Structures are given as structure tokens and as C-alpha cells.
Amino acid sequence: MNLKKTRIVLELMTNEEIVLSNLKTLMKSKQMSMRALANECGISSGQMHRILNGTAKLSFPELIKMAEALEVDLKNDVLKNITTYQPNPNEKEKISVAIMSISNSRVASIVSPKGKILGSSLLSGGLDLADDSDELMKLINESANDALLNIKNKKNYTLANARLKLVTQSYEFEDKRKQFKDYAYKHFHEIVLLPDWIVTLLAAFDGNEGISLVTDKGVSLSYLHNGQLKKIGGWKYPVYDLGGENWLGVETIKHTIEAAEGYIPMTELARQVLSKFNGKIERITERCIQSGDPDIYCLFTSFLLTAYFTEDDAAKNIIASGFKQIERTIKLADKLIGKKLKITLNGSLAKVYKPFIEQSRLIEQIDDMKKVELLARINEDDLQALGIIIG
């Protein structure tokens, strides 16, 4: 972030009440209603109401949109009569705390304002925005505090003064994202939420052209071409994400039921799945329906993979059909880009699908710590240059 922009952000934070008062005065003089301003800015009426009443954080991008919608000058009109921000020489350093949720674990890295790695941690238990915000914050604080353990002069750093950069599951849930950001501002100085595909792609290719294919519970493909980041898929199963763990699990269940009911010959895979449920199909459906876990089907993928690595033909056929779904996405990306780029393959199913992909296109998998260290160092300007608006 450039110095001029940083100063405006700091002035906004220091004088938020005055800024909100200025905005209301400008709205009145321009005869613009709250609903009209919200529509012009692409913000919901509810969020605009919370911003103007001071119950939701006013971000710098939102401030720019409001000034443009009101057709006024940001500095002379919106920031009128505010006190210029003066740095406090005794202020504690603002560290960056980066935490990535990867499968069922979370990796954390703490970076100094000068970009030096101060500490890191790896703990079990992932982060999902769909979960309760209090429980989510407990896990975040646990990771951050664990990473702080080995830092000298810990008194120079506080989490309340830190920039939190976070990669979680369920990033696509926009309302939950906004809700959690408002909540997290009570604990951290600044909040940045990013999807894992952005961090993986940038870490793999260091700003150069390339394709990132993530095959996990779901499947998503992203690519960097002509200076722009684009994504295909990653919409969560059962909406989409064909070929991922959830999809493979459902295909395994369907295969087992068809074998048990005589549509197809009984297979070793179906026999193994049935043995886990006392040979009863109803036990399988009961487990899926009553679980309440949206990723319950991944359990059946574990049975599938066990059979696959013992060369079971039925399992091999299901895996092959999963790759056909993924191959469609790769071919679409090649068509959109106009050429074949190198691919970084990551996720829990990377080892399974690797033999199916053209080997000359593959590069090495990206170390999780490298990804989280990049997350800690990345800034808003870097992302905006690639057409990414952070949320």
C-alpha cells in the first residue's frame, strides 16, 4: 500500500465519527437517500445503514465508492475537518499474522513490518467461516499465540495491533465473510480474507503465468495469464466441484448400492463398503442423512482410495471417471488462455490424479509454509494489480 493511501486510511480510522458526519451532510446536500447511495456503491442497504451508524467498519474502498457516488472530493469534502494522523513513537509494531486452513489443519506465520519471519505454527483443526465466530476466533488466537511462543521481545507485539490475513474454508459465503470481518475487528487491527486458490497460485508461479489445480473435498482451477487471475469451479459440492472427495464418495455409495441390489456384479469395493455398515444399505443412507456434516461423503472416498491403491478395478474406474470431469476443466482453461501453461497440482487427491495429467506440464507441489509466508507478506496493492478485490 502506498504512503499517501496509508495516511488516508489512518486518518479515516482516527476520525471515523467526523467522516461519517461529513458523509451524512454531503448526502443531505446532494439529496441522496441512504438506499440510493447503497445502490450506487454496490453495497446492501443493511450494510450501508450499519456503516453510517458506526456499527460496521468503513473500509477505504467503500469510502472511495461513496465519494464517487456523491461526486465529491475525497480529501477536501469527505475528510474535511479531521485531525491529521500523527504516528505514535511508542506504538507497538504492527505484525502480520497469516493463518491458512489446509484440509483439517491450520498453518500460521508471523511476519514483522520489515518482512522478517518471526514465528510459525502447525496445529490440527481447520478453519471454516460457516462455523460459529466465537469458536473460529478461539482457533485463530490459538494458532497466533502458538506462533508467538518462540519470538524474542514478545512484549513489542500484540495481536490487537496486528494485521490478520486469513484463508479459510467456505470463503465463498459472502454474508458470513462480512459478518466475521465485523466480528474480527474486535480482536485485530486489520483483517484480510483470501481464498486459498489465490495464495496457492501466486506461491507456485511467483507472479508468472501458470495454472493451479486444487483437488480436495472439491475441485477448482485458477490461472494467471496476461497479468490477471481467473478461477474456474470451486463452487462446493453438491452444487458443483465434480471429481473431488465429496463427488467420489457419492459415486462410491452409488456403486455399492447398485452392486448390492444386483444392477451390476458384486465387487470387492462394494463388499468392503458394506462390511463397514453391517452389510446394510439403510445403515449407509442413515449415516449420510443424519450426520449433519456436509463433507460426510469424504468418508466413503477413504474406502475408495484404499481399494484403488490395491488395484481394485471398480475403484480404478471411479477414479478415472473423476479425472474425466477434471480434464474438462483443464481443457477449458487451455482454450480460454490460448495455450498450455505449466500446472501445479495440490490438494488431498493430488497423488491420485497426478498420473493422469500430462507430466511435462506439472511442476512441484507448493510447500504449505511457503504459501502461508506469502500470505503474510502480500498486500492489497499487489492483489488489485491482478484484478483481485479482497474481501
C-alpha positions in Angstrom: 0.0 0.0 0.0 1.5 3.4 -0.9 2.2 6.1 1.7 -0.5 8.5 0.6 -3.2 5.8 0.7 -1.9 4.5 4.1 -2.1 8.0 5.6 -5.7 8.5 4.4 -6.6 5.1 5.9 -5.1 6.1 9.2 -6.9 9.4 9.2 -10.1 7.6 8.5 -9.6 5.2 11.4 -8.6 8.1 13.8 -11.6 10.3 12.8 -14.3 7.9 11.8 -17.1 9.9 13.6 -16.2 13.1 11.8 -16.0 11.2 8.5 -19.5 9.7 9.0 -20.9 13.1 9.9 -19.3 14.6 6.7 -20.9 11.8 4.6 -24.4 12.4 6.1 -24.1 16.2 5.5 -23.0 15.5 1.9 -25.9 13.1 1.3 -28.3 15.8 2.6 -26.8 18.5 0.3 -26.9 16.2 -2.7 -30.4 15.0 -1.8 -29.3 11.4 -2.0 -31.0 8.8 0.2 -29.2 6.0 2.0 -30.8 3.4 -0.3 -29.7 5.4 -3.4 -26.2 5.7 -2.1 -26.1 2.0 -1.3 -27.2 1.1 -4.8 -24.6 3.4 -6.4 -21.8 1.8 -4.3 -22.9 -1.8 -4.8 -23.5 -2.2 -1.0 -26.6 -3.6 0.6 -29.0 -1.2 2.3 -28.5 -3.0 5.6 -24.7 -2.7 5.4 -24.9 1.0 4.4 -27.2 1.6 7.4 -24.6 -0.1 9.7 -21.7 1.9 8.2 -23.5 5.2 8.6 -24.5 4.4 12.2 -21.0 3.4 13.1 -21.8 -0.3 13.9 -19.8 -1.6 10.9 -16.3 -0.8 9.9 -16.0 1.7 7.0 -13.3 0.4 4.6 -11.1 2.5 2.4 -12.5 1.1 -0.9 -16.1 1.8 0.4 -15.1 5.3 1.2 -13.8 5.9 -2.4 -17.1 4.5 -3.8 -19.1 6.8 -1.6 -17.1 9.9 -2.6 -17.5 8.9 -6.3 -21.3 8.3 -5.9 -21.7 11.7 -4.2 -19.5 13.3 -6.8 -17.3 15.0 -4.2 -13.6 15.3 -3.4 -12.3 12.6 -1.0 -9.7 14.8 0.7 -11.5 18.2 0.8 -15.1 17.1 1.3 -15.3 13.6 2.9 -12.1 14.1 5.1 -13.0 17.7 5.9 -12.2 19.0 9.4 -10.3 15.8 10.5 -7.2 15.7 12.6 -4.1 14.6 10.6 -2.8 11.3 11.8 0.5 11.5 13.7 2.4 8.3 14.3 3.0 7.5 18.0 6.7 6.8 18.6 5.7 4.4 21.4 3.2 2.5 19.4 3.9 -1.3 19.2 4.9 -2.7 15.8 2.1 -3.9 13.6 2.9 -7.5 12.8 1.2 -9.6 10.1 -0.4 -12.8 11.4 -1.2 -15.2 8.5 -3.2 -18.4 9.0 -4.2 -20.9 6.3 -6.7 -23.6 6.8 -5.4 -26.6 4.9 -7.6 -29.8 5.0 -8.0 -30.5 8.7 -5.1 -28.4 9.9 -4.0 -24.8 10.1 -0.6 -23.3 9.4 0.4 -19.9 10.8 3.2 -17.5 10.2 4.0 -14.2 11.9 5.9 -11.6 9.9 7.5 -8.3 11.1 6.7 -4.9 9.4 10.0 -5.4 7.5 9.0 -8.8 6.2 11.1 -11.0 8.6 9.6 -14.3 9.7 9.2 -14.1 13.4 7.5 -17.4 14.2 5.3 -20.2 12.8 3.0 -23.0 14.0 1.1 -26.0 12.7 -2.0 -27.2 14.6 -4.8 -29.6 13.9 -8.3 -28.4 13.2 -9.3 -26.4 10.1 -11.0 -23.0 9.9 -14.5 -22.8 8.4 -16.4 -19.5 8.0 -19.6 -21.4 8.3 -18.8 -22.2 12.0 -19.6 -20.1 15.0 -17.5 -16.9 15.0 -16.5 -17.3 18.7 -15.2 -20.8 18.1 -13.4 -19.7 14.9 -11.7 -16.9 16.8 -10.5 -19.3 19.5 -8.8 -21.4 16.9 -7.2 -18.3 15.3 -5.9 -17.0 18.6 -4.6 -20.4 19.4 -2.6 -20.5 16.2 -1.3 -17.0 16.5 -0.3 -17.4 20.2 1.5 -20.7 19.4 3.4 -18.9 16.6 4.4 -16.2 19.1 5.9 -18.6 21.6 9.4 -18.6 20.2 9.6 -14.8 19.5 12.1 -12.8 21.5 10.8 -9.5 22.9 7.2 -10.6 22.6 6.1 -7.5 24.6 6.8 -5.5 21.4 4.0 -7.3 19.6 0.3 -7.6 20.3 -2.5 -9.3 18.4 -4.8 -6.4 18.9 -2.3 -4.3 16.9 -1.8 -7.0 14.2 -2.9 -7.4 10.7 -4.7 -10.7 10.4 -4.5 -12.4 6.9 -6.7 -15.4 6.8 -7.5 -18.3 4.4 -10.5 -20.4 5.5 -12.9 -22.9 4.1 -16.3 -21.6 2.9 -14.7 -18.3 1.7 -17.4 -18.2 -1.0 -20.1 -17.4 1.6 -20.2 -13.7 1.2 -22.6 -12.8 4.1 -20.6 -15.0 6.5 -17.4 -13.3 5.3 -18.7 -9.8 6.1 -20.2 -11.0 9.4 -16.9 -12.5 10.5 -14.8 -9.5 9.4 -17.0 -7.2 11.6 -16.6 -9.5 14.5 -12.8 -10.0 14.0 -12.1 -6.2 14.1 -12.7 -6.5 17.9 -9.6 -8.7 18.1 -7.3 -7.5 15.4 -6.2 -4.1 13.9 -6.8 -5.1 10.3 -8.5 -8.1 8.6 -7.8 -9.6 5.2 -9.7 -12.7 4.0 -8.5 -14.5 0.9 -9.4 -17.8 -0.9 -6.7 -20.5 -0.9 -6.6 -20.6 -4.7 -5.1 -17.1 -4.9 -2.3 -17.8 -2.4 -1.5 -21.2 -4.0 -1.3 -19.8 -7.5 0.9 -16.8 -6.5 3.2 -19.0 -4.4 3.6 -21.5 -7.2 4.5 -19.2 -10.0 5.8 -16.1 -8.2 3.7 -13.7 -10.4 4.4 -15.6 -13.7 1.9 -17.4 -15.9 0.6 -20.8 -14.8 -2.3 -23.0 -13.7 -3.1 -24.1 -10.2 -5.3 -27.2 -9.9 -6.6 -28.0 -6.4 -8.2 -31.4 -5.9 -9.5 -31.7 -2.4 -13.0 -32.0 -1.0 -13.9 -30.0 -4.1 -12.1 -29.1 -7.3 -11.0 -25.7 -8.5 -8.7 -24.5 -11.2 -7.2 -21.0 -11.4 -4.7 -19.4 -13.7 -2.6 -16.3 -14.1 -2.4 -15.0 -17.7 -1.8 -11.5 -19.1 -1.4 -10.2 -15.6 -4.9 -11.3 -14.5 -6.0 -14.0 -12.1 -9.0 -16.1 -13.1 -10.8 -19.1 -11.5 -13.0 -22.0 -12.8 -15.0 -24.1 -10.4 -14.6 -24.3 -6.6 -18.4 -23.8 -6.0 -18.7 -26.5 -3.3 -20.4 -29.9 -3.7 -23.2 -30.8 -4.5 -23.6 -27.5 -6.4 -20.5 -28.4 -8.5 -16.9 -29.5 -7.9 -17.1 -32.8 -9.8 -14.2 -35.1 -9.2 -13.4 -34.0 -5.7 -13.6 -36.1 -2.5 -17.3 -35.5 -1.9 -18.2 -36.4 -5.5 -16.0 -39.5 -5.4 -17.7 -40.5 -2.1 -21.2 -40.3 -3.6 -20.0 -42.3 -6.7 -18.7 -44.9 -4.3 -22.1 -45.1 -2.5 -24.0 -45.4 -5.8 -21.7 -48.2 -6.9 -22.1 -50.0 -3.6 -25.9 -49.8 -3.8 -26.1 -50.9 -7.4 -23.9 -53.9 -6.6 -25.9 -54.8 -3.5 -29.2 -54.6 -5.4 -28.0 -56.6 -8.4 -27.8 -53.9 -11.1 -24.1 -54.8 -11.5 -22.0 -57.7 -10.3 -20.8 -57.5 -6.7 -17.3 -56.1 -6.5 -14.6 -56.1 -3.8 -15.1 -52.3 -3.4 -18.8 -52.7 -2.7 -18.2 -55.6 -0.4 -15.7 -53.6 1.6 -18.0 -50.6 2.0 -21.0 -52.8 3.0 -18.8 -54.6 5.6 -18.3 -51.2 7.4 -22.1 -50.9 7.8 -23.1 -54.5 8.8 -24.0 -55.3 5.1 -27.0 -52.9 5.2 -27.7 -50.2 2.7 -30.0 -48.5 5.1 -27.1 -48.0 7.5 -25.2 -46.2 4.8 -28.1 -43.8 4.0 -28.9 -43.3 7.7 -25.2 -42.3 8.3 -25.3 -39.8 5.4 -28.7 -38.2 6.2 -28.4 -38.0 10.0 -24.7 -36.9 10.1 -25.2 -33.1 9.6 -21.7 -33.0 8.2 -21.7 -31.5 4.7 -18.5 -33.5 4.0 -19.7 -36.9 5.2 -19.2 -38.3 1.7 -15.5 -37.9 2.1 -15.6 -40.9 4.5 -16.6 -43.1 1.6 -13.7 -41.7 -0.5 -11.3 -43.1 2.1 -12.8 -46.6 1.4 -12.5 -45.9 -2.3 -8.8 -44.9 -2.1 -7.9 -47.9 0.0 -9.4 -50.1 -2.8 -7.8 -48.0 -5.5 -4.3 -48.4 -4.1 -4.8 -52.2 -4.0 -5.6 -52.1 -7.8 -9.3 -52.8 -7.4 -10.9 -52.4 -10.9 -14.1 -50.8 -9.7 -12.2 -48.2 -7.7 -9.9 -47.5 -10.6 -13.0 -46.9 -12.9 -14.5 -44.4 -10.4 -11.2 -42.5 -10.1 -10.8 -42.5 -13.9 -14.3 -41.0 -14.2 -13.4 -38.4 -11.7 -10.4 -37.3 -13.7 -12.6 -37.1 -16.8 -14.5 -34.3 -15.0 -11.3 -32.6 -14.1 -9.9 -33.0 -17.6 -12.8 -31.0 -19.0 -11.8 -28.1 -16.7 -8.1 -28.3 -17.8 -9.2 -28.3 -21.5 -11.5 -25.3 -20.9 -8.6 -23.3 -19.3 -6.3 -24.2 -22.2 -9.0 -22.9 -24.6 -9.5 -19.7 -22.7 -5.8 -19.0 -22.3 -5.0 -20.0 -25.9 -2.0 -22.2 -25.0 -0.9 -24.9 -22.5 0.7 -23.5 -19.3 2.5 -25.3 -16.6 0.3 -26.8 -13.8 0.8 -27.0 -10.1 -1.3 -29.8 -8.7 -2.3 -29.6 -5.0 -4.8 -31.0 -2.5 -5.6 -34.3 -0.8 -6.2 -36.0 -4.2 -3.0 -34.7 -5.9 -1.2 -38.0 -5.6 -4.2 -39.9 -7.1 -4.7 -37.7 -10.1 -1.1 -36.9 -10.8 -0.5 -39.9 -13.2 -3.5 -38.8 -15.4 -2.0 -35.4 -16.2 0.5 -34.7 -18.9 3.7 -35.0 -16.9 5.6 -32.4 -18.8 3.2 -29.7 -17.7 3.5 -30.5 -13.9 5.7 -28.5 -11.5 6.5 -29.5 -7.9 3.8 -29.1 -5.2 4.0 -26.0 -3.1 5.1 -26.3 0.5 2.3 -25.2 2.9 4.7 -23.0 4.8 5.8 -21.2 1.7 2.1 -20.4 1.0 1.4 -19.0 4.4 4.6 -16.9 4.4 3.5 -15.4 1.1 0.1 -14.7 2.6 1.7 -12.8 5.5 3.7 -10.6 3.1 1.0 -10.0 0.4 -0.7 -6.5 0.3 -3.8 -5.0 -1.1 -2.0 -3.2 -3.9 -0.4 -6.5 -5.2 -3.8 -8.1 -5.5 -5.6 -5.1 -7.1 -2.9 -5.0 -9.7 -4.0 -8.6 -10.6 -7.7 -7.6 -10.7 -8.4 -9.1 -7.3 -10.6 -7.2 -4.8 -10.0 -8.6 -1.4 -13.0 -9.3 0.9 
